[in-house]
Amino acid sequence: MTDNCQITWQPTQEQVDKIILPGMQDIAQTCAGYINELQCPPEFVAIMLRDIAKAFESTTNDGDGNCSCC
């Protein structure tokens, strides 16, 4: 994703309310469950989440360099 894409795209309030916030809450609850099930420190799950974020950030576009959302 390019910096331009990050700057220009903004979710609608409906997307925030119906998709983004519930999704974040689901992820947080799932991660809390992993902490309980694994009996691991929260920092371990934080590392997992950072690794996932890096995978999304490092995805490159094979096209002409323009991201699909812009």
For each residue, the residues with C-beta under 8 A, 3 or more apart:
1: 5 6 56 57 59 67
2: 5 6 65 66 67 70
3: 6 7
4: 7 8 67 70
5: 1 2 8 9 67 69 70
6: 1 2 3 9
7: 3 4
8: 4 5 69 70
9: 5 6 69 70
10:
11: 15 16 19 20
12: 15 16
13: 16 17
14: 17 18
15: 11 12 18 19 20
16: 11 12 13 19 20 21
17: 13 14 20 21
18: 14 15 22
19: 11 15 16 22 23
20: 11 15 16 17 23 24
21: 16 17 24 25
22: 18 19 25 26
23: 19 20 26 27
24: 20 21 27 28
25: 21 22 28 29
26: 22 23 29 30
27: 23 24 30 31
28: 24 25 31 32
29: 25 26 32 33
30: 26 27 33 34
31: 27 28 34 35 45 48 49
32: 28 29 35 36
33: 29 30 36 37
34: 30 31 37 38 40 45 48
35: 31 32 38 39 40 41 42 44 45
36: 32 33 39
37: 33 34
38: 34 35 44
39: 35 36
40: 34 35 44 45
41: 35 44
42: 35 45 46
43: 46 47
44: 35 38 40 41 47 48
45: 31 34 35 40 42 48 49
46: 42 43 49 50
47: 43 44 50 51
48: 31 34 44 45 51 52
49: 31 45 46 52 53
50: 46 47 53 54
51: 47 48 54 55
52: 48 49 55 56
53: 49 50 56 57
54: 50 51 57 58
55: 51 52 58 59
56: 1 52 53 59
57: 1 53 54
58: 54 55
59: 1 55 56
60:
61: 65 66 67 68
62:
63: 66 68
64:
65: 2 61
66: 2 61 63 70
67: 1 2 4 5 61 70
68: 61 63
69: 5 8 9
70: 2 4 5 8 9 66 67
